[in-house]
Amino acid sequence: DPRSDNQYLSGMLIAAQIGGFTPIAAMIQGYS
């Protein structure tokens, strides 16, 4: 389900931003 994947990626991005792991967030964004 693409919506589940998007929700998962969004959760990862939010968690990365909260944790301050901007490189990880950038890497995840590069995936999509």
MOPAC internal coordinates of N, CA, C and O (Angstrom, degrees):
PM7 1SCF
backbone

  N    0.0000 0     0.00 0     0.00 0    0    0    0
  C    1.4693 1     0.00 0     0.00 0    1    0    0
  C    1.5316 1   108.37 1     0.00 0    2    1    0
  O    1.2310 1   119.72 1   -67.15 1    3    2    1
  N    1.3267 1   118.14 1   112.85 1    3    2    1
  C    1.4697 1   121.30 1  -177.87 1    5    3    2
  C    1.5229 1   112.41 1   -56.21 1    6    5    3
  O    1.2310 1   120.29 1   145.86 1    7    6    5
  N    1.3399 1   117.05 1   -34.14 1    7    6    5
  C    1.4644 1   118.93 1  -179.27 1    9    7    6
  C    1.5197 1   110.48 1   -64.77 1   10    9    7
  O    1.2310 1   120.26 1   144.24 1   11   10    9
  N    1.3100 1   117.10 1   -35.76 1   11   10    9
  C    1.4663 1   120.37 1   178.69 1   13   11   10
  C    1.5283 1   109.46 1   -66.13 1   14   13   11
  O    1.2310 1   120.44 1   140.37 1   15   14   13
  N    1.3261 1   116.76 1   -39.63 1   15   14   13
  C    1.4653 1   120.42 1   179.36 1   17   15   14
  C    1.5254 1   109.96 1   -64.47 1   18   17   15
  O    1.2310 1   120.64 1   136.42 1   19   18   17
  N    1.3409 1   116.38 1   -43.58 1   19   18   17
  C    1.4655 1   120.15 1  -179.94 1   21   19   18
  C    1.5156 1   110.38 1   -63.82 1   22   21   19
  O    1.2310 1   120.68 1   139.53 1   23   22   21
  N    1.3351 1   116.30 1   -40.47 1   23   22   21
  C    1.4636 1   120.14 1  -179.71 1   25   23   22
  C    1.5279 1   109.19 1   -64.80 1   26   25   23
  O    1.2310 1   120.49 1   140.60 1   27   26   25
  N    1.3255 1   116.67 1   -39.40 1   27   26   25
  C    1.4631 1   121.32 1   179.26 1   29   27   26
  C    1.5304 1   110.26 1   -64.57 1   30   29   27
  O    1.2310 1   120.78 1   134.21 1   31   30   29
  N    1.3321 1   116.11 1   -45.79 1   31   30   29
  C    1.4647 1   119.99 1   179.95 1   33   31   30
  C    1.5205 1   110.62 1   -64.25 1   34   33   31
  O    1.2310 1   120.64 1   139.65 1   35   34   33
  N    1.3410 1   116.39 1   -40.35 1   35   34   33
  C    1.4653 1   120.01 1   179.10 1   37   35   34
  C    1.5212 1   109.78 1   -62.03 1   38   37   35
  O    1.2310 1   120.62 1   137.84 1   39   38   37
  N    1.3243 1   116.42 1   -42.16 1   39   38   37
  C    1.4600 1   120.49 1   179.21 1   41   39   38
  C    1.5179 1   110.97 1   -62.81 1   42   41   39
  O    1.2310 1   120.81 1   140.89 1   43   42   41
  N    1.3287 1   116.06 1   -39.11 1   43   42   41
  C    1.4592 1   119.72 1   179.50 1   45   43   42
  C    1.5293 1   110.34 1   -66.09 1   46   45   43
  O    1.2310 1   120.82 1   137.99 1   47   46   45
  N    1.3379 1   116.04 1   -42.01 1   47   46   45
  C    1.4647 1   120.09 1   179.96 1   49   47   46
  C    1.5151 1   110.50 1   -63.00 1   50   49   47
  O    1.2310 1   120.35 1   135.60 1   51   50   49
  N    1.3401 1   116.93 1   -44.40 1   51   50   49
  C    1.4648 1   121.05 1   179.97 1   53   51   50
  C    1.5268 1   109.41 1   -62.65 1   54   53   51
  O    1.2310 1   120.39 1   134.73 1   55   54   53
  N    1.3265 1   116.86 1   -45.27 1   55   54   53
  C    1.4636 1   120.83 1  -179.20 1   57   55   54
  C    1.5306 1   109.55 1   -62.84 1   58   57   55
  O    1.2310 1   120.48 1   140.69 1   59   58   57
  N    1.3280 1   116.69 1   -39.31 1   59   58   57
  C    1.4646 1   120.43 1  -179.83 1   61   59   58
  C    1.5252 1   110.42 1   -66.21 1   62   61   59
  O    1.2310 1   120.60 1   139.02 1   63   62   61
  N    1.3420 1   116.46 1   -40.98 1   63   62   61
  C    1.4650 1   119.86 1  -179.72 1   65   63   62
  C    1.5181 1   110.13 1   -66.52 1   66   65   63
  O    1.2310 1   120.48 1   137.97 1   67   66   65
  N    1.3378 1   116.69 1   -42.03 1   67   66   65
  C    1.4631 1   120.34 1   179.88 1   69   67   66
  C    1.5319 1   109.46 1   -63.43 1   70   69   67
  O    1.2310 1   120.82 1   140.89 1   71   70   69
  N    1.3383 1   116.03 1   -39.11 1   71   70   69
  C    1.4585 1   120.31 1  -178.64 1   73   71   70
  C    1.5179 1   112.07 1   -79.09 1   74   73   71
  O    1.2310 1   120.52 1   168.36 1   75   74   73
  N    1.3381 1   116.60 1   -11.64 1   75   74   73
  C    1.4548 1   120.24 1  -179.73 1   77   75   74
  C    1.5223 1   112.56 1    80.12 1   78   77   75
  O    1.2310 1   120.50 1  -165.24 1   79   78   77
  N    1.3431 1   116.66 1    14.76 1   79   78   77
  C    1.4658 1   119.99 1  -179.46 1   81   79   78
  C    1.5236 1   109.64 1   -88.58 1   82   81   79
  O    1.2310 1   120.66 1  -111.04 1   83   82   81
  N    1.3204 1   116.34 1    68.96 1   83   82   81
  C    1.4583 1   120.15 1  -177.42 1   85   83   82
  C    1.5332 1   112.78 1   -61.23 1   86   85   83
  O    1.2310 1   118.47 1   143.69 1   87   86   85
  N    1.3276 1   120.52 1   -36.31 1   87   86   85
  C    1.4684 1   119.61 1   177.70 1   89   87   86
  C    1.5237 1   111.57 1   -59.87 1   90   89   87
  O    1.2310 1   120.73 1   140.52 1   91   90   89
  N    1.3418 1   116.20 1   -39.48 1   91   90   89
  C    1.4590 1   119.94 1   179.30 1   93   91   90
  C    1.5235 1   109.14 1   -66.62 1   94   93   91
  O    1.2310 1   120.35 1   138.01 1   95   94   93
  N    1.3329 1   116.94 1   -41.99 1   95   94   93
  C    1.4605 1   120.71 1   179.24 1   97   95   94
  C    1.5300 1   109.82 1   -60.70 1   98   97   95
  O    1.2310 1   120.57 1   137.41 1   99   98   97
  N    1.3214 1   116.51 1   -42.59 1   99   98   97
  C    1.4596 1   120.83 1   179.99 1  101   99   98
  C    1.5270 1   110.09 1   -64.18 1  102  101   99
  O    1.2310 1   120.75 1   140.63 1  103  102  101
  N    1.3269 1   116.17 1   -39.37 1  103  102  101
  C    1.4572 1   120.44 1   179.63 1  105  103  102
  C    1.5178 1   110.32 1   -64.79 1  106  105  103
  O    1.2310 1   120.88 1   137.24 1  107  106  105
  N    1.3509 1   115.92 1   -42.76 1  107  106  105
  C    1.4594 1   120.01 1   179.83 1  109  107  106
  C    1.5252 1   109.75 1   -64.64 1  110  109  107
  O    1.2310 1   120.20 1   139.86 1  111  110  109
  N    1.3291 1   117.23 1   -40.14 1  111  110  109
  C    1.4594 1   120.23 1   179.62 1  113  111  110
  C    1.5258 1   109.98 1   -63.67 1  114  113  111
  O    1.2310 1   120.53 1   145.77 1  115  114  113
  N    1.3095 1   116.60 1   -34.23 1  115  114  113
  C    1.4541 1   120.71 1   178.93 1  117  115  114
  C    1.5210 1   111.62 1   -66.84 1  118  117  115
  O    1.2310 1   120.69 1   155.72 1  119  118  117
  N    1.3443 1   116.29 1   -24.28 1  119  118  117
  C    1.4555 1   121.41 1   179.83 1  121  119  118
  C    1.5174 1   111.28 1   -69.46 1  122  121  119
  O    1.2310 1   120.56 1   143.15 1  123  122  121
  N    1.3613 1   116.53 1   -36.85 1  123  122  121
  C    1.4609 1   121.09 1  -173.69 1  125  123  122
  C    1.5207 1   111.95 1   -86.76 1  126  125  123
  O    1.2310 1   120.10 1   180.00 1  127  126  125

